[in-house]
Amino acid sequence: MIEQTVRLIYSLLLNKAYADLASLTGGVRLSARDIEECITEYGCELVAYPKNIQLDVVGISGSSPKEWSVVAPIYTAEEGISDLSIELSLTESGEAILKSELDNIRVR
């Protein structure tokens, strides 16, 4: 569920569907405009995820429903795996796609 959710979020980012991404994540911390600015200012062309991706996943202890803090890499044509990442808060929702909040897009 976690990887499936991250891949959906990344595909929206890759396809520049910023409004759809903000809608999916509730636009709580980053609006569609904020998301677009982060990617545009970085200045590299995003490319699709490879078959295997390395996610940093931390479970939030004692949370009910279950919650995770996830840092996912961004891949670019210029760099491959870049130092830019997406930071997410994911919550179990009973669905295949977890409830998602996009916390940040930043250079790590």
N, C-alpha and C positions, 0 to 999 in steps of 0.2 A: 504494500500500500504506500509506503513512504517513497520508494523509488518511482512508482507509477505517478504519484502526485507531483514529484519534482520534475519528472520528464514532461508532464503536461504543462506545468508552469514555464519550464524552459522553452518548450515549443512555442508558446505564446510570445515569449520574449524574442525568440529567434525570428518569428514571423512578424514582428513589430506590431502585434495585436495588443498594444499597451492598454487600451480601454477595456478589452476583454480580461486582461490580466488584473487590472485594478478592480474590476467587477468581481472576479473569482476570489481575490484576496481581501475584498471588502474596502480597499483603498484607505485602510486605517492609518498606516504610516506613510505610504507612498501613493500619490495620485498617478494617473496615467501620464500626466505631464512630467512629474518627478522621475518616473521610470524612464521615459524617453530621454530626458536630460542626462541621467546617469550613463546611459548607453552611448548617446551621441558624444558626450564630453570625453568618454574613454577613447573614442576615435578608431576603434578596430571593428572589423566585420565579424559578427558572430557566425559560428558554424554549428552544425548539428552535433549532438552528443555522440561519442563513440558507443559501441555495444556495452562496454563496461565503464562505469563511472565510480569514482571514489567520493562518497558522501561522508561528512562529519555529522554524526547523529548522536545527540545526547537526550536520553529520556528524562523527563521531569518527574522526579520521585514524588509519590503521594498524589499525583494528579488524577482526577476522575471527572470526565473521561481521560484516557491516556493522552499525554502531550509530549511532543518532541521539539527540540531546537535543532535545526538542520542548517548546515552550511554546504552549499553546492557550488562546484566550480563552473566557470563560464569558459567556453572554448572559442578561440578566434582564428581566423584564417592566417593572421600574422604571427601568432604566438603558439598555437595549439592550446594546451591548457594555459589559461592566463592567470594573472594575479588578481583579477576581478572575480568576485563571487556574489552569490545571492544568499541572503540569510532569511530563513523562514521559521515561523512557529506553526507547527502542524498539530491538529487535534483529531482524535478518533471521532468519526461521525456516523459510523454504521454503513457508510458507503465505500465504494472502491476508491474514490478520491477523497482524501482527508480535508477537513476544514483547514483553510490555509490563510496565513497572514504573511505578507512580504514585509519583513522588518527592515531590510536594508539591501542595497547593492553597493559594494565597496571594494576597494583595493585592499588586499590582505598582505 
